[in-house]
Amino acid sequence: MPTISVPQSLLRALMKQQGFEHDIEHVNDELPLLGTDIDACNEEQLDIEIFPDRPDLLSGETLAYAMVNFLHGAPATPDLNVKPSGLSMTVDEELKTIRPVIFGAVVRGVDLPDDGEATEEFIKGLMDHQEKLHFALGRGRQRASIGVHDLANLAPPFRVQAVPGSHSFTPLASEKAMTLTEILHEHPKGVDYAHLLDGMDRFPLIVDQNNDVLSFPPIINGEHTTVTGKTRDFFVDVTGWDERACEAALMLVCLQLTQRGGSIESVDIVSCTGEQITMPKGEGKTHAVPEELVQNLLGRSFSDEEIHTAIGRMGGRFDGRQPAANDAPTHSTSMAVARAGTSELMFTMPRWRFDLLHPVDLVEELAIGHGYEDLGSDVPKATLTAQPRADHHMRRRLRDAMQGMGMMQIQSLTLSNETDQFTNMRWTPNHEVTAITNPITIDHTILRQHLLPGLLKLLSGNRHHDLPQSVYELGTVVRDHQNTDRLAFITAERSGGFAAVRGRIQALCNDLGVKQWEAKPMEAGEGPWLNGRGAKLIISGTWVGCFGELDPAVASRYDLRVPLNGAELDVRALMEAVADPV
């Protein structure tokens, strides 16, 4: 989760600006209730961990904006005052397949401190906020990337065009012009994010009417638009592939600047589809929540005043109650739909609250704003519509059997790589592999198809502990891009061999009520098994998995030097082959 460090002096100044006293002890006691985790709160610094669902708290300024409502009960303003700037931006049609979502905004009159050190701290905070949003909303700049520019150095109107790699300009933090191809291969930011433009022979570029480059998204800005201590008017661009993420990122950067005295102005945009749009939109978003849902989930009803106060603390506005729609169902099976004859609670929340996707999210906002400690002791009356999974009983029986044999259950990552899944284990992929488009590490490039590699890696990390070690995993693998469940176990023991694992398979079959089963020999080199000591498990004529003694050559790839035996079984195949006694 992202962590931010905010000087208490900044929070103190922003609170004072709103007419409130900044009480550090109060912050330390109450702020975690907003959905944060405080690492440190002293006289100088607030170090705070922001939960992934609250990207609107990722800067000192936007955090202070939320704190004024939540801690001090200031009147909430889910709507932003946005005036027209008269500026425009035209996006070439070619951007449809390159980077189709492009928004812009102007913020004028930002009041920067006179103190040079404080100004540097502001610019650093502005840049840090962008990077945090790139991570939280932009998924590493893929869905959304942000550019912030000194408007005084620009000549509107702006144009977003597609250009070849030979096009050149002077990028940020550089003293010489570079071609786009050179930037992608030589500039530090280009090297970091070049993968976002893989396979393209033309690249996005934002220019003004003098053809001076503002930005080469999602890579880097132009040098001449750099924000300095003298910048008062800002132009913000956001580009990407996800409209909701781009809009939220645009508004949050603007919100940060408004806390420094800036006023937001909209930009008229002709999109790559020819649509004319104006961004940003200042008005909040309306949400309808069935009143019954609140009562059922929280175990009580609320007065209008309670709702007004609670949602106000969360930065929203309560707009009253309205009857359910005329065509509302008599019996609703959806949490989002009010029944005929009931009412809906109407809320307006800020557009940048990217996380509010469902009426249940608004119920949570209401509960947090009101205070969980004051909800009373009534038992919630929510109707549970869930049904047991078809494999519920089989999974329970398998866990009982494994634990009865003294094995410890573990849970490993679903992410893996082809070396661990196939090469090291001598398995050949016979199902389509689901690859990660933008892997963070070379160890996590695909979704796993087998569980045994994860167990081997666990034993490798515990190889200095005493023997025997016996672990199992009942988990999900992904084959042909579909989830399916498997069971795997492995034992490290000095006296173990094929006879030991065969005994465990016998015990498992007994626990499942299987009286007749077969063990058919595996072909040499078929999987990780020692030649002549690997077998297929057949129940009622159905292949359900394989077991055996691991080949030391396979074990050594995980730095394991002790005898290993184990198995991997297909849960779905077991369900088909084994009768369910329940």
C-alpha positions, 0 to 999 in steps of 0.5 A: 500500500502507498505510504506518504509522509506529510509535514505537520507544518503543512497540515497545520497551515491548511487547517488554519486556512479553513479556520481549524486548529490542527490537533496532532493527538486528535489526528492520531486517534481518529484518522485511522477510522477514515481508512488509513494506517498511521506509522508515525505521528509526531510534532514534525511528521505524519507518516501514513499508509493509504489503503488502495481504495482511497487514492484521494488521500495520496497528497498532503493537500488532498488528505487535509481536504478530507480531514477538514470534513472527517475530523472537524465536521466542516460543510462538505463540498462534493462539487468543485467550482470549475470555470471555462478557460477558453482553451482547447485541445484537439486530438488526432484520430490516429490516437484511437489505437495509440492512447485514446483517452486524453483530458486537460485542465487549467488551474490558475492563481496557485499561491506558492510560499515565499520561502524557497525551501517550502516552494521546493517542498511543494514541487516535490510533493506535487511530483510525488503525488503524480507518481502515487496516482500513477501507481494507484490509479494508472497501474504504472502509467498504463491506464493513466499518466499525468503531466503538469506544466507551467502555463505561462510557457505555453501557447494554446490551443493544444494538439495531440498528434501521432508522430514517428520515432524520428521526431525530436524535442528536449525532454525534462531534465535534459540539456539537448534534444533527443528523438523519441526513439532515443528517449525510449532507449536512453532516457531513464524514464524512457527505459522505465516505461518504453514497454507501454509503447511496445509495437508502435511505430508512431507515438503520442505527442502534445504540442502547442500552436508553436509546435513546442512539445508539452509532453510525450505521454506516458513517458516524459514532459518537455523541458520548457514546461517545467514547473518552478517556484515562479509558476502560478498557472498550471496546465494539467494533462492526463492520458491513458486507456481508462476514462474513469482512472484518467478523470479521477487522476485529473481531478485529484491533481487539480484538487491538490492545487486548489488547496494552495489557492488555485481556481480550476478552469475547464478545457474544451477537447475534441477527442480522437473520435470527434466527440466534443467534451469539456473537462474537468466536470465539477459537479459531483456524482449522484448515488441511489441507495435502497434504504432497506439495504442500509437497515439490513446491513447496519442493523438500524435506521437513521434519521435525516440529520444522522445521515446528513452528518455521517455522509458530510464527514465523508465529503458527500451530501445527503439529498434526501429520500425518494420513492422507489421507481414505479417499475420497481420489482415487488421482490428484489434480489439485487442489493442495488435495486429498491423494492416497490413501496420502499424508498431510496437514499440519494447522495452526491459524492465527489467525482474523484471518489473512484472507489464508490462503485456500488450502493454497498460502498455508500453504506460503508461510507455511512457507517464510517461517517456515523461511527461503527462504535455507535451502530447499536447492537441489533443483528443485521438482517441482510438476506443471504443468497449465497449457495455452497460451492459444488465442490464444498464437501470435497474440499472439506474432506480433502483438508480433513484427510491431509490434516489427519496425516499430520500435514500443514496447509499452506497457501502460495502465490497464484503468480509463477513463471514458466521455469518453475512451472514447466522447465524445472518440473519437466512438465510440458504445457498441455493447456493454454498458459495465461501470461501477465501482460506487464509483469513486475518481476521475472518470477511472476510472469504467468498464472500457475498451472501446478501447485507442486512448484510452490511447495518445493519453493517453500521447502527450499526456504525451510531446508535448514529446519528439522525433518520431516516436513510435510505440507499441502496446498488446496488451491486454484490453478489457471488452465486454458484461462479458466480457474480450476482447483487442485490438491498437492502435497509433498513430504521431505523425510530421510526414510521416505520413498515411493512406498511412503507416498503410496501409503499416503495415497491409500490413506487418502482414498480410504478417507474418501471412501474409495475402495478400488484404485489403480496406480499406473506407471509413468513414462520415464521423464514424464514429470518430476518423478524418479524413473520407475517411481512415479504413478498415475492415480486412476479411480473408477477408470478416471485419471485424477492425478499423479504421485511418486518419489521426486527425482533428485535432479529436480529437487536439486534445482530448488537446492533440496538434498533430501528424499522427497515424495508427493502428489498432485491431484485434480479436484474436479476429476476427484469429484467426478470419480468419487461419490459425495456421501453428503 
